Structures are given as C-alpha cells and as structure tokens.
Amino acid sequence: MKKEKILAICIEEIRSGKSAVEDCVKRYPTLEKELRALLEIAAALKPDEVSPSPEFRTRAKLHLFDDQQPAPMKISDRFRSWFVLTPVKISASVYWV
C-alpha cells in the first residue's frame, strides 16, 4: 500500500477516535519515523468552524438561480408537421365531401 494511502487511513482513524497515533505507528513499523511525525502534525491541526455571514447568505440566495432560465418549449418535428398540414387536410376534406 502506498504511503499516502496509509497516512490518509491513519488520519481518518485518529480523527474518528478509532485509533491513536501509537496504534497506527505499530501497524506500520517500517514507516514509524515519518508516519509518527505526520500523524502528530495532523492530530494537532483542528479545522476551523466556518459559518457564512448573513450578507453572504443573502447574496447566495439572490444569485442561486440567476443563470437558470426555464427551458424553451420544444415542439417535436412530428407534431409540427401535423400542425402545418392540418389546414390542408381540413380544406381537402371539405372539397371531397
């Protein structure tokens, strides 16, 4: 398994509480030095709490559907040909009656 994959798995396990840094290092003794350093850094990093400002929320709501236009109605070619020929059919039937 690649080092990147091992690191990602260990970080996920540490963040979810399934494992500690020591547990991961013990599973991969050949990568002990490098893995320990990276996992300690990753464990120390805490993601910031992000909450959008009220102004951002208002702008987002206003512009959310700006680019969306209702789709133009399409008349299928089959229907169009029937509609175009309808006056001819009606007038022809009047003459033949």
Buried (B, 14 or more C-beta within 10 A) or exposed (E): EEEEEBBEBBBEBBBEEEBBBEEBBEBBEEBEEEBBEBBEEBBEEEEEEEEEEEEEEEEEEEEEEEEEEEEEEEEEEEEEEEEEEEEEEEEEEEEEE
